[in-house]
Amino acid sequence: MRTDDLIRALSADTRPESAPARRVLPLFLPAVVVSMAGLLATLGPRVDLANALVTFVPVMRHVLTLALFAIALTAALTAARPEGKARLWPLSLVALAALGMLAWAYGTTAPELRGMALMGESNNICLVAIPVLSALPVAALFTALRSGATTTPTLTGALIGLAGSGAGAAVYAMHCTESSPLFYVTWYGLAILFVTTVSALIGRRILRW
């Protein structure tokens, strides 16, 4: 090998790889679009979606899930870096807001109607649809952040699961007609917890260095 060829090869080897954060949007956005298209093609949007997006109680499903997505993604981007110290306390704000909505709904719903509001008519669909709609966003985030050399793979995996399932739940909320926080805080929360737990286990294996 000639000297100039060797220099070029060494120079190429020392170029920094693109930051994982820069890969998130090109991978994550198409994943969410595909999930949304899948929802629209199968379950379809609720017929009064426009009204639900400007009414306080129903729109809080979108507010809470999108806030969870944004905060968890920010924390995941930090945790994906070596020795990155992710700030987790903002997640407690989402949890407190959700619990506040749950308490408000419990207090304002007639006792004889609480059980019906809690169980709804689509809890089984919710528990399946949110993990399915979260699968591609979670996979996209794992792909984008896998090269981040995290030193906390389990935590990073959990945060990826929170972010991806927050996005998946927000997509599902376009279809869901269950407006009571007794329903959506409970069942969305269980679905998100499932995705987060699975993602933490996956992260422990594939993000470990």
C-alpha positions as CSV (number, residue, x, y, z in Angstrom):
1,M,0.0,0.0,0.0
2,R,1.3,3.4,-0.9
3,T,1.9,6.0,1.8
4,D,-0.9,8.3,0.7
5,D,-3.4,5.4,0.6
6,L,-2.4,4.4,4.1
7,I,-2.9,8.0,5.3
8,R,-6.4,8.1,3.7
9,A,-7.4,4.8,5.3
10,L,-6.2,5.9,8.7
11,S,-8.0,9.2,8.4
12,A,-11.3,7.4,7.4
13,D,-11.0,5.2,10.5
14,T,-10.7,8.1,12.8
15,R,-13.7,10.0,11.5
16,P,-16.4,10.1,14.2
17,E,-19.6,8.2,13.4
18,S,-22.8,10.3,13.1
19,A,-24.2,10.9,16.5
20,P,-27.0,8.5,17.4
21,A,-29.3,11.5,18.1
22,R,-29.0,12.5,14.4
23,R,-30.3,9.2,13.4
24,V,-33.4,9.3,15.5
25,L,-35.7,11.5,13.3
26,P,-34.9,9.8,9.9
27,L,-35.7,6.4,11.5
28,F,-38.4,7.3,14.0
29,L,-40.6,9.5,11.9
30,P,-41.3,6.9,9.2
31,A,-41.9,4.3,11.9
32,V,-44.6,6.5,13.5
33,V,-46.1,7.3,10.0
34,V,-46.4,3.6,9.3
35,S,-48.0,2.9,12.7
36,M,-50.5,5.7,12.1
37,A,-51.3,4.4,8.6
38,G,-51.8,0.9,10.1
39,L,-54.2,2.3,12.6
40,L,-56.2,4.3,10.0
41,A,-56.3,1.3,7.7
42,T,-57.5,-1.2,10.4
43,L,-59.3,0.4,13.4
44,G,-59.8,3.8,11.8
45,P,-60.1,7.2,13.6
46,R,-62.9,8.0,16.0
47,V,-65.6,9.9,14.1
48,D,-65.5,12.9,16.4
49,L,-61.7,13.2,16.5
50,A,-61.7,16.9,15.7
51,N,-63.9,17.6,18.7
52,A,-62.0,15.3,21.0
53,L,-58.8,17.2,20.2
54,V,-60.3,20.4,21.6
55,T,-62.1,19.0,24.6
56,F,-60.2,18.9,27.9
57,V,-60.7,15.3,29.2
58,P,-60.4,13.4,25.9
59,V,-57.4,15.5,24.7
60,M,-55.5,14.8,27.9
61,R,-54.8,11.3,26.5
62,H,-52.8,13.0,23.7
63,V,-51.2,15.5,26.1
64,L,-50.1,12.8,28.6
65,T,-48.8,10.3,26.0
66,L,-47.0,12.9,23.9
67,A,-45.4,14.4,27.1
68,L,-44.3,10.9,28.1
69,F,-42.8,10.4,24.6
70,A,-40.9,13.7,24.6
71,I,-39.5,13.4,28.1
72,A,-38.6,9.8,27.8
73,L,-36.9,10.4,24.4
74,T,-34.9,13.2,25.8
75,A,-33.7,11.0,28.7
76,A,-33.0,8.1,26.4
77,L,-30.8,10.3,24.2
78,T,-28.7,11.3,27.3
79,A,-28.6,7.7,28.7
80,A,-27.4,6.4,25.3
81,R,-24.2,8.2,25.7
82,P,-21.3,6.8,27.7
83,E,-21.7,7.8,31.3
84,G,-24.8,9.9,30.3
85,K,-26.8,11.0,33.4
86,A,-30.4,11.1,32.3
87,R,-32.8,13.3,34.2
88,L,-35.7,11.0,35.2
89,W,-37.6,13.4,37.5
90,P,-39.6,15.0,34.7
91,L,-41.2,11.6,34.2
92,S,-42.7,12.0,37.7
93,L,-44.6,15.1,36.5
94,V,-46.4,13.0,33.8
95,A,-47.2,10.3,36.4
96,L,-48.5,12.9,38.8
97,A,-50.7,14.5,36.1
98,A,-52.0,11.1,35.1
99,L,-52.8,10.2,38.8
100,G,-54.5,13.6,39.2
101,M,-56.7,12.9,36.2
102,L,-57.5,9.5,37.6
103,A,-58.4,10.9,41.0
104,W,-60.5,13.6,39.4
105,A,-62.4,11.1,37.3
106,Y,-63.0,8.8,40.3
107,G,-64.3,11.7,42.4
108,T,-66.6,13.1,39.6
109,T,-68.0,9.7,38.4
110,A,-71.1,8.3,40.1
111,P,-70.2,5.3,42.2
112,E,-72.4,3.0,40.2
113,L,-70.7,4.1,37.0
114,R,-67.1,3.8,38.1
115,G,-66.7,0.1,37.2
116,M,-68.2,0.7,33.7
117,A,-65.9,3.7,33.1
118,L,-62.9,1.8,34.3
119,M,-63.5,-1.3,32.2
120,G,-64.9,0.4,29.2
121,E,-65.8,-1.5,26.1
122,S,-62.3,-1.8,24.5
123,N,-59.8,-2.6,27.2
124,N,-58.8,-5.8,25.4
125,I,-58.2,-3.9,22.1
126,C,-56.2,-1.3,23.9
127,L,-53.9,-3.8,25.6
128,V,-53.1,-5.3,22.2
129,A,-53.1,-2.2,19.9
130,I,-50.8,0.0,21.9
131,P,-47.9,-2.6,22.0
132,V,-48.4,-3.3,18.3
133,L,-48.4,0.3,17.3
134,S,-45.4,0.9,19.5
135,A,-43.3,-1.9,17.9
136,L,-41.9,0.0,15.0
137,P,-41.2,3.2,16.9
138,V,-39.4,1.2,19.6
139,A,-37.4,-0.7,17.0
140,A,-36.5,2.5,15.3
141,L,-35.2,4.0,18.5
142,F,-33.2,0.9,19.3
143,T,-31.6,1.0,15.9
144,A,-30.8,4.7,16.2
145,L,-29.4,4.6,19.7
146,R,-27.7,1.2,19.6
147,S,-24.3,2.8,18.7
148,G,-24.4,5.2,21.5
149,A,-22.2,3.1,23.8
150,T,-24.5,3.4,26.8
151,T,-23.2,2.3,30.2
152,T,-26.8,1.8,31.5
153,P,-28.3,-0.6,28.9
154,T,-31.3,-1.6,30.9
155,L,-32.3,1.9,31.8
156,T,-31.8,3.1,28.2
157,G,-33.9,0.2,27.0
158,A,-36.7,1.1,29.4
159,L,-36.6,4.8,28.3
160,I,-36.7,3.7,24.7
161,G,-39.8,1.6,25.5
162,L,-41.4,4.5,27.3
163,A,-40.8,6.9,24.4
164,G,-41.9,4.4,21.8
165,S,-45.0,3.3,23.7
166,G,-45.9,7.0,24.4
167,A,-45.9,7.6,20.7
168,G,-47.8,4.4,20.1
169,A,-50.4,5.3,22.7
170,A,-50.8,8.8,21.2
171,V,-51.4,7.1,17.8
172,Y,-54.0,4.7,19.3
173,A,-55.7,7.7,21.0
174,M,-56.8,8.8,17.6
175,H,-59.1,5.8,17.5
176,C,-60.0,5.3,21.1
177,T,-63.5,6.5,22.1
178,E,-63.1,5.8,25.8
179,S,-62.9,9.3,27.3
180,S,-62.8,8.6,31.0
181,P,-59.4,8.9,32.7
182,L,-60.4,5.9,34.7
183,F,-60.1,3.9,31.5
184,Y,-57.2,5.5,29.7
185,V,-54.9,6.1,32.6
186,T,-55.3,2.5,33.7
187,W,-55.3,0.6,30.4
188,Y,-52.9,2.8,28.5
189,G,-50.6,2.7,31.6
190,L,-50.7,-1.1,31.7
191,A,-49.9,-1.3,28.0
192,I,-47.1,1.2,28.3
193,L,-45.7,-0.6,31.3
194,F,-45.6,-3.9,29.3
195,V,-43.7,-2.3,26.4
196,T,-41.3,-0.6,28.8
197,T,-40.6,-3.8,30.6
198,V,-39.9,-5.8,27.4
199,S,-37.8,-3.0,26.1
200,A,-35.7,-2.9,29.3
201,L,-35.0,-6.6,28.9
202,I,-34.1,-6.2,25.3
203,G,-31.9,-3.2,26.1
204,R,-30.1,-5.2,28.7
205,R,-29.0,-7.7,26.0
206,I,-28.5,-5.7,22.8
207,L,-27.3,-2.3,24.2
208,R,-24.7,-3.9,26.5
209,W,-21.1,-3.3,25.6
